Amino acid sequence: MSVATGYLKKHTEALVKDVGIEAACSLTGKSKATLGRYYSDNPEHKDRFMPIDAVAALEAAASHPHVTSALADLRGISLSYNENRKNAETGGINSDVIALSQRFAMLMAEYNQSIEDGIITINEAKRLLKETLALQHVLIEMKLHLEEEAT
């Protein structure tokens, strides 16, 4: 079994156990045996992986996006998980544009303060990163609202 296969299977198991086997069966419509095959390390099940719709259903109920994070790790991508989704329950695009301009202004203010002495320290870089991630979250929410309106 490849390293990637084992890694994905371990995270699939963590996802099922996070949600609970009974709840996982209910959410996915799969039996305990079928779910077990998705994370089994037995050679006869090495090519079996959980379907993406089942992963999505379980991750919506889980405390952490186990499989999504594992896939990102395998590609060298880092994810930022933020439960605070301020724009999700607001007025849509108009609210997103306002939040976007506010976040961008905060990023520029932080940058201006950080570069004032000509050196960006590690703490200043961390604050810039935090503001950049907040701006990214607003853009993602805006994208989701635009996609929703386009359908």
C-alpha positions as CSV (number, residue, x, y, z in Angstrom):
1,M,0.0,0.0,0.0
2,S,1.4,3.4,-0.9
3,V,2.1,6.1,1.7
4,A,-0.7,8.2,0.2
5,T,-3.2,5.4,0.3
6,G,-2.4,4.6,3.9
7,Y,-2.6,8.3,4.8
8,L,-6.0,8.7,3.2
9,K,-7.4,5.5,4.8
10,K,-6.2,6.6,8.3
11,H,-8.0,10.0,7.8
12,T,-11.1,8.3,6.5
13,E,-11.2,6.1,9.6
14,A,-10.7,9.3,11.8
15,L,-13.6,10.9,10.0
16,V,-16.0,8.0,10.5
17,K,-15.0,7.7,14.2
18,D,-15.4,11.5,14.7
19,V,-19.0,11.3,13.5
20,G,-19.7,7.9,15.0
21,I,-20.2,4.7,13.1
22,E,-24.0,4.7,13.5
23,A,-24.4,8.3,12.5
24,A,-22.0,7.7,9.6
25,C,-24.1,4.9,8.3
26,S,-27.2,7.1,8.5
27,L,-25.6,10.1,6.8
28,T,-24.1,8.1,4.0
29,G,-26.6,5.3,3.5
30,K,-23.7,2.8,3.7
31,S,-23.4,-0.2,6.0
32,K,-20.9,-0.6,8.8
33,A,-19.1,-3.2,6.7
34,T,-18.9,-0.9,3.6
35,L,-17.6,2.0,5.7
36,G,-15.0,-0.3,7.2
37,R,-13.8,-1.3,3.8
38,Y,-13.1,2.3,2.9
39,Y,-10.5,2.5,5.7
40,S,-9.3,-1.1,5.8
41,D,-5.6,-1.7,5.2
42,N,-6.3,-5.3,4.0
43,P,-4.8,-5.8,0.5
44,E,-8.2,-6.7,-1.0
45,H,-9.5,-3.3,0.0
46,K,-6.5,-1.2,-0.9
47,D,-8.2,0.3,-4.0
48,R,-11.5,1.1,-2.2
49,F,-12.1,4.7,-1.1
50,M,-15.1,6.6,0.2
51,P,-17.1,8.4,-2.5
52,I,-16.7,12.2,-2.4
53,D,-20.4,12.8,-1.6
54,A,-20.1,10.5,1.5
55,V,-17.0,12.4,2.5
56,A,-18.8,15.7,2.2
57,A,-21.8,14.5,4.2
58,L,-19.6,13.2,7.0
59,E,-17.3,16.2,7.1
60,A,-20.4,18.5,7.4
61,A,-21.2,16.6,10.6
62,A,-17.6,16.1,11.9
63,S,-15.6,18.4,14.1
64,H,-12.8,18.6,11.5
65,P,-12.6,18.0,7.7
66,H,-10.3,15.0,8.1
67,V,-10.2,13.7,4.5
68,T,-10.1,17.2,2.9
69,S,-7.2,18.1,5.1
70,A,-5.4,14.9,4.2
71,L,-5.9,15.6,0.5
72,A,-4.6,19.1,1.0
73,D,-1.6,17.8,2.9
74,L,-0.7,15.3,0.1
75,R,-0.6,18.2,-2.4
76,G,1.3,20.5,-0.1
77,I,-1.6,22.9,0.4
78,S,-2.5,24.4,3.7
79,L,-6.1,25.0,4.6
80,S,-7.4,27.6,7.0
81,Y,-10.4,26.4,9.0
82,N,-12.5,29.2,10.5
83,E,-15.8,28.5,12.2
84,N,-16.6,32.3,12.2
85,R,-18.4,32.8,8.9
86,K,-19.7,36.4,9.3
87,N,-20.8,36.8,5.7
88,A,-22.7,33.5,5.5
89,E,-25.9,34.9,7.1
90,T,-25.8,38.4,5.7
91,G,-27.4,40.2,2.8
92,G,-25.4,38.6,0.1
93,I,-23.2,40.4,-2.5
94,N,-23.7,44.0,-1.2
95,S,-22.6,43.0,2.3
96,D,-19.7,41.1,0.9
97,V,-18.5,44.1,-1.1
98,I,-18.6,46.2,2.1
99,A,-16.8,43.5,4.1
100,L,-14.2,43.2,1.3
101,S,-13.4,46.9,1.3
102,Q,-13.2,47.0,5.1
103,R,-10.9,44.0,5.2
104,F,-8.7,45.3,2.4
105,A,-8.4,48.7,4.3
106,M,-7.4,46.8,7.4
107,L,-4.8,44.9,5.5
108,M,-3.4,48.1,4.0
109,A,-3.3,49.8,7.4
110,E,-1.5,46.8,8.9
111,Y,1.0,46.8,6.0
112,N,1.6,50.6,6.3
113,Q,2.3,50.2,10.0
114,S,4.5,47.2,9.4
115,I,6.7,48.7,6.7
116,E,7.0,52.1,8.5
117,D,10.5,51.3,9.8
118,G,11.5,49.5,6.5
119,I,11.5,46.1,8.2
120,I,8.7,43.6,8.6
121,T,9.3,41.7,11.8
122,I,8.0,38.1,12.4
123,N,5.1,39.5,14.5
124,E,4.2,42.0,11.9
125,A,4.3,39.3,9.2
126,K,2.0,37.1,11.4
127,R,-0.5,40.1,11.7
128,L,-0.3,40.6,7.9
129,L,-1.0,36.9,7.3
130,K,-4.0,37.0,9.7
131,E,-5.4,40.0,7.8
132,T,-4.7,38.3,4.4
133,L,-6.5,35.1,5.6
134,A,-9.5,37.2,6.8
135,L,-9.6,38.9,3.4
136,Q,-9.5,35.5,1.7
137,H,-12.4,34.3,3.8
138,V,-14.5,37.3,2.6
139,L,-13.6,36.6,-1.0
140,I,-14.6,32.9,-0.6
141,E,-18.0,34.0,0.9
142,M,-18.4,36.5,-1.9
143,K,-17.7,33.7,-4.5
144,L,-20.2,31.4,-2.9
145,H,-22.9,34.1,-2.9
146,L,-22.1,34.9,-6.6
147,E,-22.4,31.2,-7.5
148,E,-25.6,31.0,-5.6
149,E,-27.1,33.9,-7.5
150,A,-25.9,32.6,-10.8
151,T,-27.8,29.4,-10.5
